[in-house]
């Protein structure tokens, strides 16, 4: 057997059609490239650029964003040098063989888009919550399971749509999405059958899905400070479980203040939860 060859990332890091667009292709087969940490850091002999500089050289400006695509490279690990390219705003790691993400991700504080689709991730790292500028996250076609995540806090970002992968996390008990830019919640919210706490205050919600009424374990629903003009009649099934109209942020119950509600009227709300239940009850 000959000497073992060190694995190196191919020079062409821009294989995908767009530097941040999702790659709609199957994973590559054959030899996998793992980490490029073997390339070293800083400047090597003869002025040869180190790994971080090579990555930076392949980053491009696309539609005003600094972007880098490492899609479909057969990566089993994220290169440690990637976290040194802190100017990155859009990063495509889709369709690789990643089973975990390192803590260094938190250093990329300028990221607005992260594409992790088509990997082997069993869970999303807590470090995602530190990416305060992140607006778009793709994580579908992974191995996310209810056995790996029960609490998810994505509050105070700029999320306009709840990622589809969230609705697949059927083990979620706690979902915190306050302070984003949500205008709606998909009907798939009914798939989160174990959900007990749902916080979506301070968004831009105009309506609530009727399927919320099917969440049989929900104990706290906070929709304060939105743009709701009405509540779906199907919520009447939640009224007895929620117990009361709540005021304190930590209280269980229904939080629905500071919305321009036309139906039910404020007079109904002042009558308490029983009055709201009677109002929403069909017939």
Buried (B, 14 or more C-beta within 10 A) or exposed (E): EEEEEEBEBEEEBBBBEBBBBBBEBEBBEEEBBBBBBEBEEEEEEEEEBBBBBBBBEBBBEBEEBBBBBBBBBBBBBBBBBBBBBEEBBBBBBBBBBBBEBBEBBBBBEBBBBBBBBBBBBBBBBEBBBBBEEBBBBBBBBBEBEBEEBBEBBBBBBEBBBBBEBBBBBBBBBBBBBBBBEBBBBBEBBBBBEBBBBBBBBBBEBBBBBEBBBBBEEBBBBBBBBBEBEBBBBBBBBBBEBBBEBBEEEEBBBBBBBBBEBEEBEEEBBEBEBEBBBEBBEEE
